[in-house]
Amino acid sequence: MSKERPSEPTIPAHERVYRALRARVMHGEMEPGAALTLRGIGAEFEVSMTPAREAVRRLVAEGALNLSASGRVSTPELSNDRIEELACLRAMLEPELASRALPRVHPVLIERLQNINAVIAEKIVKADATGYVRSNLEFHRTLYLRAQSPAMLALVETVWLQSGPTMRSLYSRLPRKQASEKHRSILAALRAGDEPALRVAIHADVTSGLRMLLT
C-alpha cells in the first residue's frame, strides 16, 4: 500500500505577488519611473486588490517601489546623491562578504563563477539588459552565499533591489570588450586566495558600475 505524499504548503497570494515583483524590480525588468497600479497587478497575477496592496506595501517599505502623496506607485528614479549613497553601501558591505566567503571557496565554485561570467559576456553581446543584470547579481550572490552571513547579505540585496531599474541604464554605457574584466580580477584573487586583492577587485567592480550613471 503506497503512502500519500504530504501536500506542499500553498504560498499565500500576497507572498507570490511580492516575490515576483521583487525579482522583476531587482533584475531591472522595469525602467526607472515605471508606473504600476493595484488594479493592473491584481489582473496580471489573478488576485484581489488586498494581496496586490500588501505586496506593494512591502516593496515600498524596502525601497523597491515609490509611493507618492497622490498614491502613484512607480519604480525608483535615482538622483546622483542616491546613486553615490548606494555605491558607498556596496563598497562597505560587499568586500567584507567576499572576504568572509574566501576561506570557503573551492575549485567547483570558481568554475561556476567562471561560467556565470561567460553568460554575462553573452548577455552584453546580445543587448539583453535584463539578462545582464540578472547574471551579474547571480555572480555576486553565488560568491557571497559562501560567507554564511545572512544578515549582511540581506542588506546587500536591499541595495540591489533599490538600484535594479537604474542598472538597466548602466548597460548602454558598458564597454563591451571590457565588460567582465573586473570579474576576472575577482576570479584571479579567489584562485590565489589573496584577500587584499579580492577586496580591491570587489570594491572596484561594485562602485564603478553605479558611478558610471552619474550625470
Order of alpha helices (4+ residues) and beta strands (2+ residues): alpha-beta-alpha-alpha-beta-beta-alpha-alpha-alpha-alpha-alpha-alpha
